[in-house]
Amino acid sequence: MLVAISLVVLVAVLHLYFLVLEMFLWDKPTGRKVFGNTAEFATASKVLAANQGLYNGFLAAGLLWSVWMGLGGAGRPIALFFLACVVVAGLYGAMTASRKILFVQALPGAVAAAAVFFMT
């Protein structure tokens, strides 16, 4: 159970990090470096990135809610739902934006989902 909880929290923390990058650092040097954007592109797409960051925050909130509810009880289906959303978003991002997203988002989500699904 501790492994599953730790992995769900790790995925939540990753999505909070994505939120900060996309909502607050997108057009700053750190955000531009992480995403490989020019200053012009970052400025032009700042509102879209912030919207994307907000969605990452919702994923993190759902995952933390599932842990709070208890992965051995009512929180388990909540965790599986939000982890499935993470995996789907990661797969879509890997297909449309960068293959790196497969390893940064989809893989951690899938590993956490497996841990929650198979925990005893």
C-alpha positions as CSV (number, residue, x, y, z in Angstrom):
1,M,0.0,0.0,0.0
2,L,2.8,2.4,0.9
3,V,4.4,1.9,-2.6
4,A,1.0,2.7,-4.3
5,I,0.5,5.8,-2.1
6,S,4.0,7.0,-2.8
7,L,3.7,6.6,-6.6
8,V,0.3,8.4,-6.7
9,V,1.7,11.3,-4.6
10,L,4.8,11.4,-6.9
11,V,2.5,11.7,-10.0
12,A,0.6,14.4,-8.3
13,V,3.8,16.3,-7.5
14,L,4.9,16.0,-11.1
15,H,1.6,17.5,-12.2
16,L,2.0,20.3,-9.7
17,Y,5.4,20.9,-11.2
18,F,3.9,21.0,-14.7
19,L,1.3,23.5,-13.4
20,V,4.0,25.8,-12.2
21,L,6.0,25.5,-15.4
22,E,3.0,26.1,-17.6
23,M,1.1,28.7,-15.6
24,F,3.9,30.8,-14.1
25,L,7.2,30.0,-15.9
26,W,6.2,29.4,-19.5
27,D,7.6,32.7,-20.8
28,K,10.5,32.9,-18.3
29,P,13.9,31.5,-19.1
30,T,13.3,28.4,-17.1
31,G,10.1,27.6,-18.8
32,R,11.4,28.4,-22.3
33,K,14.4,26.1,-21.6
34,V,12.3,23.2,-20.4
35,F,10.0,23.3,-23.3
36,G,12.5,24.6,-25.9
37,N,10.4,27.6,-26.9
38,T,11.5,30.9,-28.3
39,A,10.6,34.1,-26.4
40,E,8.2,35.0,-29.2
41,F,6.4,31.7,-29.2
42,A,6.2,31.6,-25.4
43,T,4.7,35.1,-25.3
44,A,2.2,34.2,-28.0
45,S,1.1,30.9,-26.4
46,K,1.2,32.0,-22.7
47,V,-2.6,31.9,-22.2
48,L,-2.8,28.4,-23.8
49,A,0.0,27.1,-21.7
50,A,-1.7,28.5,-18.5
51,N,-4.9,26.7,-19.5
52,Q,-2.9,23.5,-19.9
53,G,-1.2,24.1,-16.5
54,L,-4.6,24.5,-14.9
55,Y,-5.7,21.0,-16.2
56,N,-2.5,19.6,-14.7
57,G,-3.5,21.1,-11.4
58,F,-6.9,19.4,-11.6
59,L,-5.1,16.1,-12.2
60,A,-2.9,16.6,-9.2
61,A,-5.9,17.6,-7.0
62,G,-7.8,14.5,-8.0
63,L,-4.8,12.3,-7.2
64,L,-4.3,13.9,-3.8
65,W,-8.0,13.6,-3.1
66,S,-7.8,9.9,-3.9
67,V,-5.0,9.4,-1.4
68,W,-6.9,11.4,1.2
69,M,-9.9,9.2,0.7
70,G,-7.7,6.1,1.1
71,L,-6.4,4.0,-1.7
72,G,-7.6,0.9,0.2
73,G,-11.2,2.2,0.1
74,A,-13.2,4.9,-1.6
75,G,-10.0,6.6,-3.0
76,R,-9.0,3.6,-5.2
77,P,-11.5,4.2,-8.1
78,I,-10.8,7.9,-7.9
79,A,-7.0,7.2,-8.2
80,L,-7.5,4.8,-11.1
81,F,-9.7,7.4,-12.9
82,F,-7.2,10.2,-12.5
83,L,-4.3,8.0,-13.3
84,A,-6.0,6.8,-16.5
85,C,-6.5,10.5,-17.4
86,V,-2.8,11.1,-16.8
87,V,-1.9,8.2,-19.0
88,V,-4.2,9.2,-21.8
89,A,-3.0,12.8,-21.7
90,G,0.6,11.5,-21.7
91,L,0.0,9.3,-24.7
92,Y,-1.7,12.1,-26.6
93,G,1.1,14.5,-25.8
94,A,3.7,11.9,-26.9
95,M,1.9,11.5,-30.2
96,T,1.3,15.1,-30.9
97,A,3.9,17.2,-29.1
98,S,7.0,15.3,-27.9
99,R,7.9,11.7,-27.4
100,K,9.5,12.7,-24.1
101,I,6.0,13.1,-22.6
102,L,5.6,9.4,-22.9
103,F,8.4,8.9,-20.3
104,V,7.7,12.0,-18.2
105,Q,3.9,11.7,-17.9
106,A,2.4,8.5,-19.3
107,L,4.9,6.0,-17.9
108,P,4.8,7.3,-14.2
109,G,1.0,7.4,-14.5
110,A,0.9,3.8,-15.8
111,V,3.3,2.5,-13.1
112,A,1.3,4.2,-10.4
113,A,-2.0,2.9,-11.8
114,A,-0.6,-0.7,-11.8
115,A,0.6,-0.3,-8.2
116,V,-2.9,0.9,-7.2
117,F,-4.7,-1.8,-9.2
118,F,-2.6,-4.7,-7.9
119,M,-2.1,-3.6,-4.3
120,T,-3.3,-5.9,-1.7
